[in-house]
Amino acid sequence: MGKAIVVNTRKPDFFIVGAPKCGTTAMDHYLAVHPDIFMARKEMHFFGSDLRFGPHFYRRDPNAYLAEFNAANGHCRAGEASVWYLFSEQAAAEMKAFNPDARVIIMLRNPAEMIHSLYHQFRFDGNEHLTTFEEALGAEADRRAGRRLGRQHYFAAGLVYREIARYTRQVERYFQTFGRDRVHVIIYDDFAGDTDAVYRRTLEFLGVPPVPIKNGAKVINGNKHVKNPLLRAVLNDPSVRRALLAVRPWIPQPVFAALGNVEARLRKMNTVPAPRQGLAPGVRWRLDEEFAPEVERLSALLGRDLTGWSHDARWHTDMDTAAGVPERSHPSEMNAGSAVGVA
């Protein structure tokens, strides 16, 4: 990662690596309330040196990253979840070097549904400025070349939506790096259909006692809209972010923490849960057809027939069309004394 890591009493021993909009926030939440598991804040993205985030994201330096796990000394397992680790070409190798015995959880969803949900997430947080999903799909070639990016965008690679859904090579990278016995793959439809059973199998994979989900399964990270786009624009404005990064070395830690708390409160106040409009049938059909070869390759890799994603309506289970509110921190939240910007 470019900096020496100071030895700490505890480091993470498992990672939820993505994919985005596949139930990772819910799984992170359910694992965090298990008495034997400690989950650090979500979306730290310490690994994945090839991921080029803008100032909308804050990365932690090695010491600050490890400090996130200081409270985990009494837990059997300690983990973190960052959804772009799966997409990264470097994160798996960097995790392996950091902790060779780590375990990995991967969550996957019908590609068409995932990228449609991701588009709406990006519309909410400002990464996406194009007003229709169809327009965003049509802009992918330009975006590969660095064109048609909104002023508030913070992760251009994520806007090439079809690439995010090329799961096979991403999963294969983790199988090759960690071995299949240390990688647990969860299919979103299973998680939505029987959350308790999938949670129980995940606890078995992590080697901790099974416990029921506290207060039952619920929507954790449903679709959201902003109340005031102007406020979001100010909070996400790149010039504001760059200014904060420039003065960060001279801001006392308590003041920086207070700024982060104010930002988090403003984001929460500006968020309203709202159902998401379904994917247009014609677009859905075209994407299912386009992704069919990818789904066949993934089926062969996992030893499970997932081709129903393209042909069988029973697969089209959606946990996030209902309204929900995130239970854990926003990825762009400022974290006092524990973050450095990405160039």
Residue pairs with C-beta under 8 A, 6 or more apart in sequence:
1 46
1 47
1 49
1 62
1 94
2 49
3 61
3 62
4 62
5 62
5 63
5 66
5 98
6 62
6 63
6 66
8 66
8 67
8 69
8 70
9 70
9 73
10 66
10 69
10 70
10 72
10 73
10 78
11 66
11 69
11 78
11 98
11 99
12 40
12 69
12 78
12 79
12 80
12 99
12 102
13 77
13 78
13 79
13 99
13 101
13 102
13 103
14 77
14 78
14 79
14 102
14 103
14 104
14 105
14 206
15 47
15 79
15 80
15 81
15 82
15 85
15 95
15 102
15 103
15 104
15 105
16 24
16 27
16 28
16 31
16 79
16 80
16 81
16 82
16 83
16 105
16 107
17 81
17 82
17 83
17 85
17 86
17 91
17 92
17 104
17 105
17 106
17 174
18 24
18 82
18 83
18 84
18 85
18 86
18 87
18 106
18 107
19 83
19 86
19 87
19 106
19 107
19 108
19 109
19 114
19 164
19 165
19 167
19 170
20 83
20 84
20 114
20 118
20 121
20 158
20 164
21 83
21 109
21 114
21 117
21 118
21 121
21 320
22 83
22 107
22 108
22 109
22 114
22 186
22 188
23 107
23 109
23 186
23 188
23 191
23 192
23 319
24 42
24 81
24 83
24 107
25 42
25 81
25 220
25 221
25 326
25 327
25 328
26 191
26 195
26 217
26 219
26 220
26 221
26 319
27 81
27 105
27 107
27 186
27 191
27 199
27 202
28 39
28 42
28 81
28 328
29 220
29 327
29 328
30 195
30 199
30 213
30 214
30 217
31 37
31 39
31 79
31 202
31 206
32 38
32 39
32 328
33 214
34 203
34 208
34 211
35 211
36 75
36 76
36 77
36 208
36 209
37 75
37 76
37 77
37 78
37 79
37 206
37 208
38 69
38 71
38 72
38 75
38 77
38 78
38 79
39 78
39 79
39 80
39 81
40 68
40 69
40 72
40 78
40 79
40 80
41 68
41 80
41 328
41 329
41 335
42 80
42 81
42 82
42 328
42 329
42 331
43 57
43 81
43 82
43 83
43 329
43 330
43 331
44 59
44 60
44 65
44 68
44 80
44 82
45 51
45 53
45 57
45 59
45 82
45 84
45 85
45 331
46 59
46 60
46 62
46 65
46 80
46 82
47 82
47 85
47 88
47 90
47 91
47 94
47 95
47 98
48 82
48 84
48 85
48 88
48 90
48 91
48 94
49 90
49 94
50 88
50 89
50 90
51 84
51 87
51 88
51 91
51 155
51 157
51 342
52 155
52 156
52 157
52 342
53 59
53 154
53 155
53 342
54 153
54 154
54 155
54 238
54 241
54 342
55 154
55 238
55 241
55 242
55 244
55 245
55 341
55 342
56 125
56 126
56 127
56 152
56 154
56 155
56 236
56 238
56 241
56 332
57 154
57 155
57 331
57 332
57 342
58 332
58 333
58 334
58 335
58 339
58 340
58 341
58 342
59 339
59 340
59 341
59 342
60 68
60 335
60 338
60 339
60 340
61 340
64 337
64 338
64 339
64 340
65 338
67 338
68 80
68 338
69 78
72 78
76 207
76 208
77 206
77 207
77 208
84 91
84 155
84 158
85 91
85 92
85 95
86 106
86 167
86 170
86 171
86 174
87 157
87 158
87 163
87 164
87 170
89 173
92 104
92 173
92 174
92 177
92 178
93 177
95 102
95 104
95 177
95 178
96 102
96 177
96 178
101 182
102 178
102 182
103 178
103 182
103 183
103 184
103 205
103 206
104 174
104 178
104 182
104 183
104 184
105 183
105 184
105 186
105 202
105 205
106 171
106 174
106 183
106 184
106 185
106 186
107 185
107 186
107 187
107 188
107 191
108 167
108 171
108 185
108 186
108 187
108 188
108 298
109 117
109 187
109 188
109 189
110 188
110 189
110 309
110 315
110 316
111 162
111 165
111 167
111 287
111 291
111 294
111 295
111 309
112 165
112 279
112 283
112 284
112 287
112 288
112 291
112 309
113 279
113 316
113 318
114 164
114 165
114 188
115 161
115 162
115 164
115 165
115 287
116 133
116 279
117 223
117 276
117 318
117 320
118 158
118 161
118 164
119 128
119 133
119 136
119 161
120 133
120 223
120 276
122 128
122 158
122 159
124 223
124 224
124 225
124 226
125 232
125 236
125 332
126 150
126 152
126 153
126 154
126 232
126 233
126 236
127 150
127 152
127 153
127 154
127 155
127 158
127 159
128 136
128 150
128 153
128 159
129 149
129 150
129 151
129 152
129 153
130 136
130 139
130 148
130 150
133 279
133 280
133 283
134 280
134 283
136 159
136 161
137 161
137 162
137 283
139 148
139 159
140 159
140 160
140 161
140 162
140 163
142 148
143 149
143 156
143 159
143 160
144 160
146 156
149 156
149 159
151 237
151 238
152 232
152 233
152 236
152 237
152 238
153 159
154 236
154 332
157 163
158 164
162 290
165 291
165 294
166 294
167 294
167 298
168 294
168 297
168 298
168 301
171 183
171 185
171 298
171 301
171 302
172 301
174 183
175 183
175 301
184 201
184 202
184 205
185 302
186 198
186 202
187 304
187 306
188 317
188 319
189 315
189 317
190 197
190 198
191 198
191 319
192 317
192 318
192 319
193 317
195 213
195 217
196 212
196 213
196 217
199 213
200 210
203 209
203 210
203 211
204 210
218 324
219 319
219 320
219 322
219 323
219 324
220 324
220 326
220 327
221 320
221 324
221 326
221 327
222 273
222 319
222 320
222 321
222 322
222 323
222 324
222 325
223 273
223 274
223 275
223 276
223 320
223 321
223 322
223 323
223 324
224 271
224 272
224 273
224 274
224 323
224 324
224 325
224 326
225 271
225 272
225 273
225 274
226 232
226 270
226 271
226 272
227 269
227 270
227 271
227 272
228 270
231 266
231 270
232 270
234 240
235 263
235 266
235 267
235 270
235 332
236 332
241 341
244 259
244 334
245 341
248 256
248 341
251 259
253 336
253 337
254 336
256 334
256 336
256 337
257 336
257 337
259 334
260 333
260 334
260 335
260 336
263 333
263 334
264 329
264 330
264 333
264 334
267 330
267 332
267 333
271 325
273 323
273 324
273 325
274 323
275 321
275 322
275 323
276 320
276 321
278 321
279 287
288 309
288 310
288 311
289 310
291 309
291 310
292 307
292 310
295 306
295 307
295 309
295 310
296 307
298 306
299 305
299 306
299 307
308 314
308 315
309 315
329 335
